[in-house]
Amino acid sequence: MTRRVLILGGTGEARELAACAVSDLSGKLEVVTSLTRQPPPERTPAGGLRIGRFADIEDFAQTLASEAIDLVVDATHPFAETISMQAYAACIRSEKLILSLQRPPWNMPRSAKWTEVPDMKTVAEVLPRFARRVFVTTGRRDLEVLNDAPKVEPEMWYLVRLHTAPAEALALPNHHLITGSGPFSKDGEAALIKEHAVDTLIVRESGGRAGQATIDAAVDAGLHVVLISRPDPEPGNSVETVVDALTWLDQQS
């Protein structure tokens, strides 16, 4: 009997898993990927597609029932706390099996100068100790908190990279905005660091292959890396690779 799996997507790993499951487990498994918005053609996963956010745990549980979902794989971004919580709680309530595909953390070279902090508020507190020109790759959320950093001379300057240009100006003085989506090459990141003469990188501990080039380029250039810790994952079964997630799906189908 064919079983239905819902992959919570939006990451490269989710697309890779969907492609492998459709290719390798055809006939045993029907694959549906859930995304918050319609992706561009080059990022559209194999198999079926569900578009839209879940309102709450109850909405997620109702979707599992109405779509006859048997299995769930949470392959979202490590910082997508809300959807991960909803998925875990809904699966427990609905007695569905769920697997978390968690990217392995980055390898920080021994030569790295880095500080790990829990949130952007703490980032703002520690920056003046070593930073003047800061490369920010954490997204738009909580950027305004950096305004609370103690004043220093020369004044702090920020290079902010977002996936797309925001509709409104950022509430952050003394910054330069660039746009782009990874994966980025180490050489490209090194050139960007040199062009803007940044001395510090702020990054969320997203892990995985896609962001390692940015870390490596920053370390090679002698930047101080400020790493925002991941939130604690939901309990339950978890794997770190697409291969292991595919094996789990094969065992359940």
C-alpha positions in Angstrom: 0.0 0.0 0.0 1.3 3.4 -1.0 1.9 5.7 2.0 1.9 9.5 1.9 4.7 11.6 3.3 4.6 15.3 4.0 8.0 17.0 3.8 8.2 20.4 5.5 10.4 22.1 3.1 12.1 25.4 2.1 15.6 24.1 2.3 18.0 22.5 -0.2 17.9 19.3 1.9 14.1 19.2 1.6 14.3 19.5 -2.2 17.0 16.8 -2.3 15.0 14.5 -0.2 11.8 15.0 -2.2 13.7 14.2 -5.4 15.3 11.1 -4.0 12.1 9.8 -2.5 10.2 10.3 -5.8 13.0 8.6 -7.7 13.8 5.8 -5.4 10.6 5.0 -3.5 8.1 5.4 -6.3 5.3 2.9 -5.9 5.8 2.8 -2.1 5.5 6.4 -1.2 3.6 9.5 -2.4 5.6 12.7 -1.7 4.1 16.0 -0.9 6.2 19.1 0.1 4.7 21.9 2.2 6.0 25.4 1.5 4.9 28.8 2.8 4.8 30.3 -0.7 5.0 29.3 -4.3 8.7 28.7 -5.2 10.4 29.7 -8.5 10.6 26.9 -11.0 14.3 26.1 -10.3 13.4 25.6 -6.6 10.2 23.6 -7.1 10.5 20.2 -5.4 9.6 16.9 -7.0 6.3 15.3 -6.2 3.2 17.1 -4.9 3.1 20.6 -3.4 1.1 22.2 -0.6 1.4 26.0 -0.4 0.5 28.0 2.7 1.3 28.4 6.4 -0.4 26.3 9.2 -2.4 28.5 11.5 -1.8 26.4 14.5 -1.4 22.9 15.8 -5.0 22.1 15.2 -4.8 23.3 11.6 -1.7 21.1 11.1 -3.5 18.1 12.6 -6.6 18.7 10.4 -4.3 18.8 7.3 -2.7 15.5 8.3 -6.2 13.9 8.4 -7.7 15.6 5.4 -4.7 14.9 3.2 -4.3 11.3 4.5 -0.7 11.9 5.5 1.0 8.9 7.1 4.5 10.2 7.7 6.1 13.7 8.2 9.7 14.8 7.7 10.6 18.2 9.2 13.3 19.4 6.9 12.8 23.1 7.6 15.5 25.6 8.5 17.0 25.0 12.0 15.6 28.4 13.2 12.0 27.6 12.0 10.9 27.0 15.5 7.1 27.6 15.1 6.5 25.1 12.3 8.7 22.5 14.0 6.7 22.8 17.2 3.4 22.7 15.4 4.5 19.6 13.4 5.7 17.7 16.4 2.7 18.4 18.5 0.3 17.7 15.7 2.0 14.3 14.9 1.8 13.3 18.6 -1.8 14.3 18.7 -2.6 12.4 15.5 -0.4 9.4 16.2 1.7 10.0 13.1 5.4 9.2 12.7 7.7 12.3 12.4 11.4 12.5 11.6 13.5 15.6 11.9 16.2 16.2 9.3 18.7 18.4 11.1 21.7 19.9 9.4 25.0 19.1 11.1 26.5 22.2 12.7 29.4 23.9 11.0 33.0 23.0 11.6 34.7 26.0 13.1 38.4 25.9 12.2 40.9 26.0 15.1 42.1 29.4 13.9 38.7 30.9 14.1 37.9 33.9 16.4 34.3 33.4 17.4 31.8 34.1 20.0 28.6 32.2 20.5 25.5 34.0 21.7 21.8 33.1 22.3 20.2 36.0 20.4 20.5 39.3 18.6 20.2 41.3 21.9 23.4 39.7 23.1 25.0 40.3 19.7 24.4 44.0 20.2 26.0 43.9 23.6 29.2 42.2 22.5 29.8 43.9 19.2 31.6 47.0 20.4 34.3 44.9 22.0 35.8 44.0 18.6 33.6 45.2 15.7 33.4 48.3 13.6 32.4 47.0 10.1 30.0 44.2 10.4 28.7 41.7 7.8 25.1 40.7 8.8 23.6 37.5 7.3 20.9 36.7 9.8 18.0 38.0 7.8 15.7 41.0 8.5 14.3 39.8 11.8 15.5 41.7 14.9 17.9 43.8 12.9 16.7 46.9 14.7 18.1 45.4 17.9 21.5 46.4 16.7 20.6 50.0 17.2 20.9 49.2 21.0 24.6 48.5 20.6 26.7 50.8 22.8 28.0 53.7 20.8 31.6 53.6 19.7 34.1 55.6 17.6 34.4 55.2 14.7 30.7 54.5 14.4 29.5 51.0 13.6 28.8 50.2 10.0 26.8 47.3 8.7 26.8 45.3 5.4 23.4 43.6 5.4 22.6 40.7 3.0 19.0 39.7 2.5 17.4 37.2 0.1 15.3 39.9 -1.5 15.0 43.7 -1.1 12.5 44.7 1.6 9.5 46.8 0.8 10.5 49.4 3.4 13.8 50.8 4.4 15.6 48.9 7.2 15.4 50.5 10.6 19.2 50.5 10.9 21.3 53.6 10.3 24.7 53.5 8.6 24.2 50.3 6.6 24.6 49.1 3.0 22.1 46.6 1.7 22.9 43.8 -0.8 20.7 40.9 -1.9 21.4 37.3 -2.8 20.6 33.7 -2.1 23.1 30.9 -1.5 24.8 28.7 -1.8 27.7 31.1 -2.1 31.2 30.2 -3.1 34.2 30.7 -0.8 35.9 32.9 -3.4 32.9 35.0 -3.9 32.5 35.5 -0.1 36.2 36.4 0.2 35.9 39.0 -2.5 32.8 40.5 -0.8 34.6 40.7 2.6 37.6 42.4 1.0 35.5 44.8 -1.0 33.7 46.1 2.0 36.6 45.8 4.5 34.4 44.1 7.1 36.0 42.9 10.4 33.1 40.9 11.9 30.5 38.4 10.6 27.1 37.8 12.3 25.6 34.5 11.3 23.0 32.1 12.7 24.2 28.6 13.3 22.2 27.2 10.4 24.8 24.5 9.6 25.0 22.5 6.4 27.0 22.8 3.3 25.4 26.0 2.0 26.8 28.3 4.7 30.2 26.7 5.3 31.8 28.8 2.5 30.9 32.0 4.3 32.4 30.7 7.5 35.6 29.6 5.8 36.0 32.8 4.0 35.5 34.9 7.1 37.9 32.8 9.1 40.6 33.0 6.4 40.2 36.8 6.3 40.6 37.0 10.1 37.1 38.2 10.9 35.5 37.7 14.3 32.5 35.4 13.8 29.5 36.0 16.1 27.4 32.8 16.0 23.8 32.9 17.1 23.0 29.5 18.7 20.3 27.3 17.3 17.1 26.8 19.3 16.7 23.5 20.9 15.1 21.0 18.5 11.9 19.1 19.2 12.3 15.7 20.8 12.0 12.5 18.8 13.7 10.8 15.9 16.3 12.8 14.0 19.0 12.3 11.3 21.6 14.7 9.8 21.7 13.5 6.2 19.3 13.1 3.3 20.6 9.5 2.9 19.6 8.6 6.4 16.2 10.3 6.0 15.6 8.4 2.8 16.5 5.1 4.6 14.0 6.0 7.4 11.2 6.6 4.8 12.0 3.3 3.1 11.7 1.5 6.4 8.4 3.0 7.1 6.8 2.6 3.6 
